[in-house]
Amino acid sequence: MPKSTDAPRVLAVAAQPLDLLLGAAGTLAGHTARGDEVCILLAMSDEFGHSGIDISAPEREDVGAVFESMGLPAPLWVPPPHRRVDADPDSLHLDLAAVWDRHHPEIVYVPAAEGLPENGEDLHTAVRLFAHPDGLHRVRRLLAFEVWEDRIAAPHFHPNVFVDIRDWLDRKLDALAWLKMLPPVLERDAAAPRARTAALAWGAASGLPAAEAFVLLKENLPS
């Protein structure tokens, strides 16, 4: 096991970059600003019509630049572009095990099950198994972020944790405007306005100027 430090190690997993930008980018930017070690995994599904086709280097560079514009690390692409979550779920478990063994995350963010397609649910379930408090890959906190159904807020998402993102909202909206790798269902100029509306709505619900919302799935407090 790695030596314990005051700065927690954070892992964020998503099936596509847009979900992570919409649901957790401001929170992750806050982690990096505090000096926390953040790792981002993208386990791509076939929502973009890429099934069986490698994601190009320019596409990966574009996504990396968008995350870096918020002070976040460029994501790891897991599984590699020629494998898909829905095509080879066993390989996803192996890839998650390798990342867990390398980074030993203490705080993990995963897409909420609500609003996910079947392959996204496989990803959600796999991460929850690795983050189980009684398992080998024990984490302190496991939180689920909102995934929009057809890019509309998921109606069955009921958060109990809110994170103030007032310092990151403008950068998050810029990042969404710059992202080229968007699913066909979402027009380029729609992501940022919807993200702003969601941030202000969650802020109003929690008494904050702007917020991202999460469901706390697991918490393992130190004894």
Secondary structure in CASP SS format (residue, H / E / C, confidence):
PFRMAT SS
TARGET T0000
AUTHOR 0000-0000-0000
METHOD secondary structure of the structure
MODEL  1
M C 1.00
P C 1.00
K C 1.00
S C 1.00
T C 1.00
D C 1.00
A C 1.00
P C 1.00
R E 1.00
V E 1.00
L E 1.00
A E 1.00
V E 1.00
A E 1.00
A C 1.00
Q C 1.00
P H 1.00
L H 1.00
D H 1.00
L H 1.00
L H 1.00
L H 1.00
G H 1.00
A H 1.00
A H 1.00
G H 1.00
T H 1.00
L H 1.00
A H 1.00
G H 1.00
H H 1.00
T H 1.00
A H 1.00
R C 1.00
G C 1.00
D C 1.00
E E 1.00
V E 1.00
C E 1.00
I E 1.00
L E 1.00
L E 1.00
A C 1.00
M C 1.00
S C 1.00
D C 1.00
E C 1.00
F C 1.00
G C 1.00
H C 1.00
S C 1.00
G C 1.00
I C 1.00
D C 1.00
I C 1.00
S C 1.00
A H 1.00
P H 1.00
E H 1.00
R H 1.00
E H 1.00
D H 1.00
V H 1.00
G H 1.00
A H 1.00
V H 1.00
F H 1.00
E H 1.00
S C 1.00
M C 1.00
G C 1.00
L C 1.00
P C 1.00
A C 1.00
P C 1.00
L E 1.00
W E 1.00
V C 1.00
P C 1.00
P C 1.00
P C 1.00
H C 1.00
R C 1.00
R C 1.00
V C 1.00
D C 1.00
A C 1.00
D C 1.00
P H 1.00
D H 1.00
S H 1.00
L H 1.00
H H 1.00
L H 1.00
D H 1.00
L H 1.00
A H 1.00
A H 1.00
V H 1.00
W H 1.00
D H 1.00
R H 1.00
H H 1.00
H C 1.00
P C 1.00
E C 1.00
I E 1.00
V E 1.00
Y E 1.00
V E 1.00
P E 1.00
A C 1.00
A C 1.00
E C 1.00
G C 1.00
L C 1.00
P C 1.00
E H 1.00
N H 1.00
G H 1.00
E H 1.00
D H 1.00
L H 1.00
H H 1.00
T H 1.00
A H 1.00
V H 1.00
R H 1.00
L H 1.00
F H 1.00
A C 1.00
H C 1.00
P C 1.00
D C 1.00
G C 1.00
L C 1.00
H C 1.00
R C 1.00
V C 1.00
R C 1.00
R E 1.00
L E 1.00
L E 1.00
A E 1.00
F E 1.00
E C 1.00
V C 1.00
W C 1.00
E E 1.00
D C 1.00
R C 1.00
I E 1.00
A C 1.00
A C 1.00
P C 1.00
H C 1.00
F C 1.00
H C 1.00
P C 1.00
N C 1.00
V E 1.00
F E 1.00
V E 1.00
D E 1.00
I C 1.00
R C 1.00
D C 1.00
W C 1.00
L H 1.00
D H 1.00
R H 1.00
K H 1.00
L H 1.00
D H 1.00
A H 1.00
L H 1.00
A H 1.00
W H 1.00
L C 1.00
K C 1.00
M C 1.00
L C 1.00
P C 1.00
P C 1.00
V C 1.00
L C 1.00
E C 1.00
R C 1.00
D C 1.00
A C 1.00
A H 1.00
A H 1.00
P H 1.00
R H 1.00
A H 1.00
R H 1.00
T H 1.00
A H 1.00
A H 1.00
L H 1.00
A H 1.00
W H 1.00
G H 1.00
A H 1.00
A H 1.00
S H 1.00
G C 1.00
L C 1.00
P C 1.00
A C 1.00
A E 1.00
E E 1.00
A E 1.00
F E 1.00
V E 1.00
L E 1.00
L E 1.00
K E 1.00
E E 1.00
N C 1.00
L C 1.00
P C 1.00
S C 1.00
END
